[in-house]
Amino acid sequence: MFEKLRSAFSSLSKLATHTGLSEKEIDSILWDFELAMIESDVAQEVIQNITSSLKRRIQDTKIRRGNDQIDFVRTQLKDAIRDLFSKTPNVDVLALVKSKLDKNTRDSFSPFVILFLGINGVGKTTTVAKLAYLLKNKGYGVVLACGDTHRAGAIEQLTEHANRLKLKAISQSYGSDPAAVAKDAQLYAEAHKVGVVLIDSAGRIQTSKNLMEEMEKIVRVVKPDLKIFVADSLSGNDAISQAREFKNFTDFDAAILTKADADTKGGAALSIAAVTQRPIIFLAVGQDYDDLMPFNVEQFVDNILS
Ligand code: GDP
């Protein structure tokens, strides 16, 4: 995972093998680093952010050659990357679910509702199933809402996951209103005291304005407790611009990056949190139900700096 990004960061080792570099020499090393980050699909503003922060830190400090210097550059880099993630709030799905469901009483029951957003093909439906599996294993009841009423096969695909996971799926016919499907699922969960509702949604890209209006309507009708944006790690800069657009229209709470198992670049993982100021909460790393890893900033930083 993320080999290209790792090699971009390792190009900075030159900073650690010379002492007293001139500003021009530092610029030249940082320029090579910038190019390597562009090749890894890191967003432009994130590149600027890291390089200017590094330059400032390095120029301000005189350090000795050798291990001290290697440790110094590494520490500065770690801090520069941590800074990118520092403005994102902490979103712990399991804790949020528990906290809401703990408030239910015998007479009034309100499920925890999660809406999944993202364009077709990113792995949204598979991710809904993976989170359903995780929640089920934690002991929660889960109902799935087949809210993608546009893409051929989407309803059958989610229903098949529900069958395999022995969960209820709520659907209507293709072309029906996804907000109505989502509401049906919410009402079902209330009536049967099912703890969590996971709503899949459409993601056709050709009619982005209509798509966003459709998402807004679902949000108005079911008032989800959490909106999760799903992005395909492999689509690099496209994933970053989709994240920007969905953030503007839907103000999602958190992101999940799929196909990280096949992502050799890592630019989307580094950029989405910085660009949207929303946390990445899971990396999806394969096609099996348990291929969902909690995203941990420290592990990510250690991985790309190793
Ligand atoms: P949707 O259109 O966004 O609902 O996407 P799907 O859930 O149908 O997934 C599209 C394709 O990506 C399918 O072939 C999935 O098996 C595959 N996929 C989804 N998540 C992952 C992942 O984390 N890793 C890999 N390698 N493939 C994935």
Residues whose N, C-alpha, C, O or C-beta is under 5 A from the ligand:
A	BS01	GDP	I119 N120 G121 V122 G123 K124 T125 T126 T127 T258 K259 A260 A262 A284 V285 G286 Q287
